[in-house]
Amino acid sequence: MAGTLADGSVTRPREPLSVTDPAAPAPPAPPVSRVALFPSDQADPAEAWGYASSLSAYDELVEPEGGMRPGWSELVRELERLGPEGLTRRWARGQAELAENGVAYNVYGDPRGMHRPWALDPLPLILGAEDWARIEAGAIQRARLLDAVLDDLYGDGRLLRTGDLPAELALAHPGYLRPCVGWKPAGGRRLILTAMDLARSPDGAWWVLADRAQAPSGAGYCLENRLVVSRRLPEAFRAARIERLAKFFDTLLRTLRAVSPRGEAARIVLLTPGPYNETYFEHAYLARYLGVTLAEGADLTVRHGGVYLKTLGGLEPVDAILRRLDDDYCDPLELRGESAIGAPGLVRAARAGRVVLANALGSGVVESAAWSAFLPGLCQKLLGEELKLPTLATWWCGQPKELSYVREHLRELVIKPAMPGVDTPPVFGDQLTPDQAADLLARIEERPHAYLAQESVDLSTAPCWNGASLDRRHVMLRVFVAATPDGGYTVLPGGLTRVSRSPASRVTSMQGGGGSKDTWVRSSGPVAAFSLLRDADAEDAVGRGGADLPSRVADNLFWLGRYIERCEAVVRLLRAIASRLLDDAGGWGASSEALPDLLRALEAVAPGGRVAAELSGEPGYAEAEAVLLERVYAGDRPGALAGIVREAHGLASRVRDRVSTDTWRAVSRLEAAFDRGDGQPRATGDAADAAALLDQTVLSLAAFAGLNQESMTRNQGWRFLGLGRRIERVIALSRVLRAAMSEGGGRATAGLEAVLEYADSTMTYRDRYHAAAAPASVLDLLVFDESNPRSIAFNLAQIEAHVAELPGGSTPGSRSEDRRLAIGMLASVRLGDPRELARAGGAGGRRQSLADFLQDLEGRAPALSEALTRRFLSHAQTARTVGVEQADGPAREPTP
C-alpha cells in the first residue's frame, strides 16, 4: 500500500508485484514452437492467430507434444468462430466498458497517473478442477500456518525461544509491531483475508512466490475482470462450467459479522488511504459490492475505547474494519507518527476488543521472503503436516551454512534484501562481473542477516491478445483465502492472474507495465447459482435511514454539486460566446454586440483569464477567440473549463461507492472530452472545434442532472449534492445578471438575449411574452419565477427545502444558522419587485438597485455554504485527540 504522509509526500508501495526487478535486463527469449490450434481451410491455420508456445517454460494452453491441454476446448472453439476480427470488435467494447467504469491502477511516476487504465487481456487463464483442488488445499493450509505463526509470535513466543524461527529475522522485521505483543484479536482470528502469489514451474507444479498477509489487494479487480471478460465470451463461459465468485465474498462478510462484538448488527467499514492510492478503484468497487461503508482515516474517531464513524447524524459505532492500509499507517499515535491517513487510537481500540481488524495489525511480519526457508519446518511443528505448496528454494544469509552455500553458488542465484521496505533491486548473479561479484559478497559478509538468495524461476506462459494476434506471456496467479465463521478457510475459485508486458519479459508487475487476466476454474459438476442479494423470503428490517452518511462523503458530494454547476455556468457562457463568434466570423456584427457583456459575466463567474477589460477597445474576432480557446482548453489556468472539469472528476472519484455506475460514466465522459488519455489536456482547436466540444459537454451535464433527479434516492447524500448545485447556481446567475444587466447602454437588448440563452430560458420567454427581451420581464423570469428551474427563486426554494430536512436543524423556538440564512434569502427574493430593480437611475444608466440586490445574494449564498460546512462537514477535516469525551460538531455522545 502507499499513502500520504503529514508533509504531503507520497510513500512508495512496499508490496513487490514481480519476481524479477523491472529494471533488470530481460533474459533471452526462450525457444518457441508455432502450433496450429485453430483448424480451418487455411493453408497455415496458425497464421491467423500467430500463437507460438514456449519450449522451455510450462505452456498453460499447449502440451509439450503440441496438443491442446484439457479444459481449453470451449474457449478455442469460440475463438475459432469469432476469428481475429470478431475478437477485435468484441474486445473494443470490453475496453470501452473498462474506461467508462473508470477501472484503473494508479502508478506513481507514470505520466498518466490516475488516468492509467486497467490492463486486462480478453482471454482467461483456465484451470481444471483437479489442478485447482491442489491449489485450494495448499492455500488453505498455508493460511492456517501463517495464522498459527502470527499467534505464536505475538503470543507466548515459543518459536523464538526454541530457535525454530530466528529472533533476528522476526524481531528486526519492520512489520513486527511491538504494541501488538500480547494482544489476542477479537474473535481469535489474525488472518481473515490473505493472499499468496503462485507460479508454475516447467514441470507443472505450483510454487509460492510471496505471501500477502496485512492488506492483500486484487480481489475487487477479480470481480471486474470476471464481469468484463464473461460478457465478451459468454458462450465459452457457459459451456465451460466456470465456478462463480460471489460465495467467497459472502463468506468473508459472514465471518466479519461472526467475530464482531455486535454480530449480525455489526457495522463494517473498508478503510482506504484515499483516492490517490494505486488501487483506490478496487476499494470503492469492493465497498459497493459488499455493501459496507468506504471510510478514510479522517472519517473515524476513537472514543471511550471504541471506534466510531463520523456521520451527519452523529457518531456511529464501527465493529469491523476491512483495512487497505499497511499496518504501520493505521495509527499515528502508537505506530507511524507521521501518518496522516490512519485513525489515532486504533491500536488501543483493537486491544480492547472493541473492533475487529481484517487483518490484525502486525500481520505484515510474515511477508518477508526470508521466511520461506523456515515454513516447511514450521508447518511440521505447528500443524503436523507436510507443506503442500512449496516455496522457492531460499537461503537466508544470516545462517552460516546458508551463507556458505550462497558464497559458492552466487552465479546461480538471485540476491535480494531480507527485509521489505529496502529500496534495493534484486541482483542476478549470472550478470555480475568478477569485481561486482566480489563487492557483493563483501557486502553480504558485512551484514549477512540483511540478505537472502533465491533460485530463479521461469514462469509459465499463456496466450494473450495483442490486438492483432495471439502471443505468449508469462503469468503469475494471486489466490485469495478468507476465514469462515466455523473457524476454517475458503479460497476464491479463481484469482488475479497477472501477465508480463511482452513475450520476452518475466515482469508481471502492474507498476512495471504488466497486465491481468480473468481466472476461470472449471467445475467438476453443475455450477451452483449464488448471489450476495438476500433471499426474498428472509425476514428483514424495513428502514429509510440516511443520517448515517459519513461527513466526508457529504462534503465531497456537496462540492461535487458545486463544481458540476460551476462547470455548467462556464460552459453555457462559453457556448454563447462561441456562437456569436461563429455567426460574425472575422468581423463585428449584430450578434457580437453582447460579447463584452458575456466576457464580463465569464470573468465574474470564473475569474482568472483574459477578459474584455484587458482588451483594447471593442474586442476583435481574434482577441475574443483567444479568450474562448484559453478558457476551454488551458486546464492549468484559473477559471479554465478543463480545470473545473478535472476538479469535478476528482470529487466524483472520492464518492465512487455512493454514485451509480451511470452517474460515474457521465462524469467520466465529461472528463474524457477534455483529456488526451494521459492526464494532459487536448490540443487546442479553433472556435468551431470549441463549440462542438461545448455542445458535447452540455449533453454530459444534462445526463448527470437527469440521473441525479430521476435515479438518486432522496437521502442526505442527494440533499448535499443538490445543495451544492443550487447554491452554485444562485451565485453564478446572480453574477451573470449583475455583469450583464446592471449597466445601461446600447447593447441592452443583445445582452438580455444572451442572458436568457445562458439560463436556457429563451423558449420560455418567447412563449410567454412574444416580444423582444425587456429588463423587467427578464428579471421576473430569471429571478422571481419559482416555476422556472433556472431562476434564483426556484433554487432558493429548493435550498430551503433541503436545509429543512437536514438532521438536527431546528428546535421549537430556534433555528440553525443555515436554516435562518436559507429562509432569509428566499424571503428577500419573494418580497422583491422586478420593475423596481429594472429601473436604470445610476450614472451611465447603471441599475444600482439591481446591483445591490444581486450583490447581497452573492454574499449570503457563500455564507450559507460556510454555515453548512461548520455544522455538518468541517469536523471531517479537524484533528482529533484520543480520549476526548465531547463529540465534534453535532455528533451525539456515544454510549460508553
N, C-alpha and C positions, 0 to 999 in steps of 0.2 A: 504494500500500500504506500501511497505517497500522500503527503499532507502539507498544510501551510503552517509555518511557524509564526510566532508572535511578531517577528520583524517583517513578515510578508514574504519571506523566501520560501521556495518550494523544496521539500525533501525529495530525494530520488527514491524510487521504489526499491525495496530490499528483497523483492521476490524475483529471483532469476527465472527466466522463462525458457531457457535453452540449455542444452548440454554443452554446446560449444559457444565460444565467445563470438559475437557478430563481427568483431574487428579482426578475428583470426583469418588467416588465408584459407580459402576454400580448398578442400582436398581435391585431387584429380578426380574427374568424373569416372565412376565405375563403368565397366563394360556393360553394354546393353544389347538386348535382342529384340528385334521388331517381331511382334506376334499378331497374327490375324485373328481378332476376336469377333469380328462382325461379318459373318458370311454374307455374300451378296454376289451379284453377277459381275462385279467389277474385276478387272484383271488382277489388281492388287488390292483386296478389300481393306487391308490395314492402312493404306494410304489415305483413306477418307478421314481417319481419326488420328493417324500418326503415332499410335501408342508404342512405346518401346519400354519393355520391362528390364529391370536390373538383373544382372547375372551374379552379383556379389552380395547384395542385400536381399532380405526376405521381401518378396513382392506380394502385397495383400490380394491382388487380383489374379496373378498368373503363377501357376505351379512351375517348378524347375523344368519339367518336361515340356512346358509350353501350353498346357491346357488351362482352362479356367477353373479357379477354385470353387468349391461348392458354396452356394449362397448368393452368388452374384448374377445368376441367370435372369431373374426378373428385371434387374436394372439394365443388363446388357440388351435384353430384348426391347426395352423401351427406348434405349439409345439408338438401337438399330432402326426402330420405327420412326424416331424423330429425325435422325440424321444430324450432321453438324449445323445445318441451317435452322432446323427446328429447335435444337437446344439453344442456339444463339438467341432466337426470338423469345423463348420461354425465360431464359436467364436474364434478358434485358428487363423483363417485368419483375423478376426477383430482385435485381439490383435497384430498380426504382422503388420497390417496396422497402428495402433497407434504408434507402436515402430518405424517403418520406417519413419513415418511423424514427428517423434520427439515430439509427443504430451506429454507435461509434466506439472507438477505443482511442482515448486521448493519449498522445505520446509527447512527452516533454522534449523540446528541441526540434520536433517536426514542424516545418513551416506551416502545415495545415492545421496544427494544434487540435482544437476541439472540432475542427471540420474534417478530420481524418475519418473516412468511412470504415465500417467494419468489413474486413476482408473475409468473404465466405465463398467457398467453392460449391458449385451446384451438385457435385457427385458426393454421396456419403461414403464413409468408411463402414463396411458391412462386416459384422462379426457373427459367427454361428453360435447356436445355443450351447454347445459343448465348450467351445473356446471361452464364451462369456462365463460359464459356470466356474471355470478355473480362476478367472479374474475376480469374480464375485467372492468366492471363498477366500482367496488370498487377501482381498481388500478388507473384508470383514475381520479377518484375523489380525491384520496389521493395525486396524483401528483399535481393536481390543488391546493389542500390545502397547501401542503408544499411550493409550489412556492409562494403562497399568503403570507404565514407566513414569508418567507425569504424576500419578497418585503417589508413587513411592518417593519421587524426587522432592515434591512439596509436602510430603508427609513425614514418615519416620526416617527416610534416607538410608534404608537398608542396603540398596545397591551401591551407594557411595562407600559405606563402611566396609563392605565385602570386596570392593575393588572391581565388581562386575561392570561398573561404569566409572571411568576415571573422573575424579573430582575436578581436576584441572580442565577437563573438557566440558563438564556440565556447569560448574560454578563460575567459570570465566566467560561463559556464553552470554552475549548481550541480551539474549531473550530470557535469561534466568532472572526472575523478579523476586528479590528478597522480601518485599512487602506481602507476597502471596504465600510465603512459607507458613505451614501450619494451618492453612485455610482449606476446608473441605467445601466445595461448591454446593449451593442449594440443589437438591436432587441427586447429588453424588456423582454427576457426570461432568467430566472436564472437556471431553471432545463430543460435541453434539453434531457438528458438521465438519467433516475433514475431507481432504482430497489427497491424491497422490498421482504423480506423473509416471507413466509407464512407457516403455519402448520395447519393441520386439527384436530379438536378436536374429541373426541369419538362420538359426535352426528352428525358428518359430516360437521359442519360449518368450514369455513376458518378463521383463525386469523392471524394478522400481528405480527411477532416477532421482526422485525427490519427494518429500512429504510436505504438505501444506496444512498446517495444524492451527494456526492462530486465526486467520480470516480468509479462508480459501475463496478465490474468485473463479467465475466461469459458469456457474450453474444457470444463471439467468441467460447467458449467451446460448447455452444448450437449448433452452426453450425457444428463443428467437430463431436459431438455426433450424430447429425442427419445423416450426411453422412455415418458414420461407421455402425450405427445400421440399417438404412434403407436398406443398401446393404446386410446385413446379414439376414434380414427378409423382403424381397421385396414383397412377396405375401400378407402378412398381412398388410403391409404399404399401398399397393394399394387398397386392399379390404376395409380397414377401413376408407378411405377418410380423410386423415390427412391434416390439414392446413399447408401451406408452410410458410417459414420464410423470404424469400427474400424481400417481400414487406415492411416489417418493416425497414430493413436496407436502402432501397431506400428512405423511408420517412425520416429517420434520415439524409441522405445526402442532400435531398432537403431542409430540414429545416435549416441545417447549411449554405447552399448557400443563402437561402432566408434572413437570418438575418445577413449575412456578408456584409461588405462595398461594395464589387465588385460583389455581386450577383452570377450569373451563372459562372462568370470568376474566382470565388474565389479559392485560393489555400488553401487546408485543410491539416493539419498535425495531426498525432496521436502522442502525447507526451508521451514517455515512460521513466521510470527510468533507463532502460538498461537491458542487458541480465541476470543480477543476481536477478532481481525481480521474485517473485514466479509465476507470471502469464505472463512472457515475451512471451511465445509461443503464447498466445492469442493476445498480442499486434501486433506481426508480422503477425499473421493469419488475424486479422481484417484489418490491413493496406492494405494487398494484396487484400482481398476480396472487400473492399470498394474502392480500387483504390486511396488511399491517401498516403502521404509520412510519413513513420515512422521516427520520429526525437527524439533525446535526447536533453537535455538542452544545451549541448555544440554546437549543430547544429544551435541554434537560437541566434540572437543578436537583441538588441533594438536600433534603430537609428531613429532620427527625430520623436520620439513618436510612431513609428510603429515597428512591429516585422518582422524580415527578416530571411530567411533560407540561410545559407552559402552553396553555391554551387560552382562547378568548374567554372561556367560562371560568378559568382558574387553573389550579394545579391538579393534574390528574395522575394518579399513581401508575408507575411503569413496573411490570412484573418480570419481563424478559426482554433482553436486548440481543438481537442477531446483529453482531457488530461487523463492520467492514473497515475498522481502524486497526492498525498494528497495535500490539499490546501496550507499548510504552507511550503511545499517543493518547491513550484513553483517559488518563487522569493527570493533569498538570500539577496537582497538589502532591501526589506521592510518587509519580513516575517521571515523566519528562516535563520539567518545569516550564520549558519554552513552548510547549504545545498549546496552540490556540484552537484546536479542533476537538478536544476532549471535554469531559464533564468533571469539574473538580469534586472530589469526594466519592467517585465511583468505586474505588477500591474499598473504601470504608463500608459502603452500602452492600457490596458483594460479600465482604467478610461477615457482615451481619446477617446474611441470608435473606435480605430484603429484595434482591433482584438476581435473576439468573442471567449469566453471560454466556453466549454461544459464539466463540468458545471461551472457556475460562481464561482469565488473564494468566500469562506465563506459559501458555501453550507453545509459543514460538520457539522455546528452547530445544524442541525435538526436530527443528527444521534444518539443522546442520548436516551436511553430507558426511561429516566425520562419524556420525552415529552409525552409519551403515555397517561399519566394521564390527559393531558390538550387538546389533539387533538379532542375529542368529542365536547367540548365546543367551541374550535376554529373553527371547521367545521360549527357549527351553526352560529357563529358570522360572519365569513368571506364569507361563501358560502350559508348560509341559508338552509342547508341540514343536515340530519342525517348522521352520519358516516357509510358508507356501509360495510367496512371491519373493524370489531372491533379489538382492540389490546388487548394483555394480560392485565388482571387486574394489575394495577401498583399503588404503593403508594410511593410518594416521601417524604422522611422523613423530608424535610425542612419545612413542614407544620404541625402545632400542631395536627390537627385531624388525619392526616395520620400517624404521629409518634405514636400517642396513639394506633391506630389500629395495627401497626407493633409490638408494645410492648406487646400487648395482644395476638397476633396470630403468634408469632415468629416461633413456631414449624411447622406451616403450610406453611411457605413462603420460598422463596429463596432471600437472601440478596446479592446485587450487588453494585459496585461503581456507583454513579450517573453520573460520567463524564468518557468519553473514555480516553484511554491512561494510566489509573491507573492499575498497574500490580498486581491486587488483584483478585484471583479467586472467583467465586460465593460461597456462604456459604449456605448449606442446613440446615434449622432449625431443621428438624427431625433427623439430625445426630449429634446434639450437646449434650454434657453432660451439667448438670445444671451449672457447673462452666464456661464452654465455652459460654453458652448462656448468663450468667450474664456479662462476659467480653465483648461479642459482643455488648450487649445493652449499656454498659458503653461507648464504643467507638462511638456508634451511637448517644448517648445523647450528647457527647462532640462535635461532628461535624455532626449534623443531615443532613445538606444540601449536604453532600458528599455521602449519601447512598440512595438507593431505595429498595423496596421489590416488588417481583412479584409472582404471583401464579405459581405453577409448571404445566407443560403441558405434556401430554402423546401423543407423535407424532403418526400419523397414520402409518401403515405398508403396504408394498407392496412386491410382490415376487421378489427375486433376485437369480441369478445363482451363485452357489458357486464352480462351476467346476465339480460337480458330481450330484447335485440335486438342487431343489429349496428350499430356506428358506425365512423367512420373515425378513425384515429390516425396521427400522424406516426411514421415508422420510421427507424432507423439500423441499419446492419449492421456487425458486427465480424467480420472474417475472420481466420483463423489460418494461419500459414505455418510449416512445420517443415523443417529441413535434412534431407537424405537422405544415406545413407552414401557415395554416389558423388560427393558434392560439390555436388549440386543442391538444389532446394527442392520441396516439395509443399504443396498447400493443402487444408485440411479442407473437404470438399464440403458446405458449409452454413455455419454460423456462429451467432453470438449476435445475434439481431435484438432490438433494444430499441424500445419503443413509448412514446409520450407518455402522460401521465396523463389527458388529456382531448382531445376533438377540437380545441379552440381552442389548446392548449398545444403548443409545439415542443420542450419539455424532455423528453428521453429518459433523463435521468439516473436511476439507481436511487435515489440519495440524494434526488432531487427528486420522488419518487413515481412514477417510470416503471415499466414492466413489461417483459416479454420474450416472445418467440415462438420456436418451433422454426423452423428454416430448411430447407425442402425444395428440393433441387437435383435436377431431373429428369434421368434418364439418357437418352442418345441411343440406347442399346441395352439388352440384358439386364443386370440388376444382379448383379454377382458377389458371392457369399456369402463372408464373411471373418470370422474370429474371432481374438481375441488368445490363445485357448487353443491350445496347441501341437498339432501333428499327432500322432495316436495312434501312428503308425508311427515317429516320430522317436526317435532314441536319446536317452535322458535318464538323468541320475543319480538314484538312489534314495537318499533320506535321511530321517531323522526328527530333525532338529536342533531346537533350541529355546533353547539358551543364548545365542543372538544377540538375544534380546529386549532392546530398549533399557531402561535402568534407569528412565527417566522413565515409560515405559509400565507397567512392573511396579509402580512406585509408585502410579500412578493406578488400576490395576486392584486393587491391594491396598486402597486407601481406598474405591474403589467398593464392594468387597465389604463393608467395614466399615459404610459408610453405608446400603447396602441392608439389611443385617442390623439396624442400629440402627433403621431405618425400620420393619422388621417388628416389632421388640420394642415400639416405641411404639404401632404400630397395634393389636397384639393386646391390649395393656394398655388402650388407649382403647376398644376394642371391648367388652372385658369390663366396663368402667365404664358404657358406653352401654347395654348390655343390662340391667344392673341398674337403671339409672335408668328405662328404659322399662318394666321389669317392675313397679316400685313407683313409678310416676309420681305425683308430688305428695305422697308420704309415705315413711315409713321402714318397710320390710317385711323379710321374711326374706332376700330376695335382696340387700338393701342392706347386710347385715352385713359383707360383705367389702370395701365401698368404702374404708374407711380404709386397709386393707392394700394395696389396688390403687393408691390415690393415693400412698401412701408408696413403693411399688415404682416408680411412674411417675417420681417425683422422683429416685429412686436411679438409674434408667436414663438419664434425660434431664433433668438439673437445669435449673431456670430459671424455673419458673412458680409459680402459687399451688398450694399443697399442703395436705394435711389439717392439718398442724401450724399453718398460718396461719389456719385456720377455727376459730371459737369452738365448742367442744363437738363434738358429732356433726354432720357436715356435712349440712345440709338439701338437699332436691332442687335448689333454685335455686342454692345455692352450688356443689354438685357439678357441676351442668350448666354453670355458668360456667367451672369448671376444664376440663371436657371441651371446650367450644367454643373456649376460648383455646388449648388445646393442639392442636386440629385446624386452626384457621384462621389464627392470628396468626403469620404467617411471619416477622415481624421480632422475635419474642420467642425468647429462648434456649430450646431444648428443644421448640419447637413442631414439629409434624409437617410442616407446609408448608415450613418452612425446611430440615428434614432432606431432604425430597424434592428441593428445589431444589439442594442440595449434591450429592446423588447424580446428578441430571441433568447438572450441570456437570462432574462427573468422567467420566460416560459420554461427554460431548461431546469430551473430550480423548483418548478412545481410539476414536473413531468408526471408524477404519480397522482396529481389532482385534476388534470385535464384529460379530456377524451383523446383517443387516437386521432380522430378527425380534426379536433381543435389544434393538436400539435402539428398535424400536417399543414393546416392553414398557415400557421406561424412559420413553419419550415419553408414552405413555398414562398412566403413573403421574403424571408431572409435570403433564400437561394437566388431570387431575382436580382439581388444586389451584390452577389458574391460569385467569384470565378470557380469556387470549389476548393480553394487552398487558403481561405482566410483573407484573401486580398480582394479589393473592390473591382468591379467590372471596368473594362476600358471605357473611356468617355466617348459618347457618340455626339450627334447633333440634336437640335431641338425636336426633330421628328422622332428620333430614337427615344429621347427622354419622354415624349408624350406617350409613346406606346408602352414604355415601362410604367409610367404613372397610371395608365388605364388598367394594366395588369395588376398593379398594386391595389387599386381601388377595389377590384374584384376579390382579391385575397382578404382585404379588410372587411368587405361585406360578408364573406364566408365566415370569418371569425365572429363578427357581430351576430350573424344568424345562428351559429352554433351556440353562442353564449345565451341568446334569447330563447331558443327553442329546445336546447338539449341539456342545459345545466339545471340541476335541482336547485330550487330556491333555498339554499342553505347559506351559512355565513360566508363561505368561500365565494359564492355567487354575489353576495351583497358587497363584499370588499372589492371584488373585480368591478362590479357596477359602480361603486362609489368612486373608484379611481377614474373610470371613464367619464362619469357625469361631472365630476369636479373639473377635470381637464377640459371638457367640452365647454363648460361655463367660462373658464379662464380664457380659452382660445377665442371663443365667439365674442366675448367682451373686448378683447384686444383687437380683433379684426374690425368690429363695429367702430371702436374708438378711432382706429387708424384711418378707416375709410369714410366715416360719416361725421366726425366731429369737426372737420374742416369744410369750409364752403368752397365755391369756385366753379369753373366751367365744366369740370369733369363729374359733377354731382350725379347725373343720370347714369353715366358709364360706370361710376363707382358703385352705385346701388345695384345695378345689374350684376356686377362682379361679386358683390356680397351675397346676393341671392344664389348665384351659381355656386359659390363656396359652401353655402349652407344647404345645398341640394334642395332648394325651395323654389326654384324658378317656375316649375309647372304649377305648384300650389298657388303661387302669387298670380300667375296669369289666369288660372281658372277662377280665382276669387275676385280679381279686380278688373280684368280685361282692359288694362291701361298700362301706360309706362310707369316704371318704378317711381314712387314718391316717398320721401323720408318717413312721414308718419305711418303710412301703411306698411312699409318695410320693417320699421321698428315694432309695430304691433305684431307682425307675423313672426319675427325672429327674437323678440324679447318677451312679449306678454302673452302670446297664444299658447295655452297649456295643452292644446290638442296637437301641436306641431312638435314631433320628437326632436327637431333640430333647434327648438327655441330655448332660451335661457330659462323661462318659467317652467317648461316641461321638465327640464333636467333638474331644476331646484326642487320641484315636487317629488321627483324620483329620489333625490338625495335625502329629503326629509323623511320619506317613507322607509328608506334603507336604514337610516340612523335610528328611527323609532324601533326597529326590530333587532337592534344590536343588544347583546346581553348586558344587563345591569345599567341600562341607560337612564332611567328616571325612577324616582320615588314620589309618592304623593307630596306635593308642595315644593318639589325641587326638580330641576332638570340638569343633566350633564352639560358641560361647556359646548361639546359638539352638537348636542340637540338644540341648545339655545341659538347657536350660530346658524344651523340649518333652517330653523323656524324663522329667524330674523331676516335671512336673505330672501326666503320665499315671500315673506310679508312685504318687504320693501319693493319687490317686483309687482306683487299684486296691487299695491297702492300707487304704482307709477302711472303716468299719463303719457302715451306716445306722442300726442300733439304738443304737449309742453316740451318734451325732450327734443322734438324735431325742429323747434324754432331756432333760427340762427340769430344770435344777437351779439356775439362777441366780435372782437377785432378781426377783420378779414373774413367775416361770415362764419366764424367759429361757433359751434354749438356747445357752449360752455356747460350748460346743464347736463347735456348728454355725456360729455367727457367726465364730469364729476360723478354722475350716476354709475357709469361703467367702471371708473377707476375704483369706486367704493366696492363694487362687486369683485373686481380683480384682487383687492386687498383682503376681503373677507373669505374668499374661496381658499387661498393658501392657509389662512388662519384655521379654517375648518379642517384642512388636511393635517395641520400640526396638532390640533386638538385630538383627532382620531389616533394619531401616532402616539401621543402621550398616554392616552387611555388604554390602547389595545396593543400597540406594536413596539414601542420603544424598549420594553423590558426584554424583548428577544435579543437585544444587542448589548445590554448592560452587563458589566462584570458582576459576578456573584461571589459571595463569601459563604463557604460551607459552614453550616450550623446556625445561620441566621434564621430566626424563628418567624420573622414577619415576611409575608409573601410580597412579591413585587406587584406593583400596579393594582389591578382589580382582582388579582388572584385570591381565591378564598384560602383560608388557613387549612392546611392538610391535617388530617387526624393523626396524632402521634401514634 
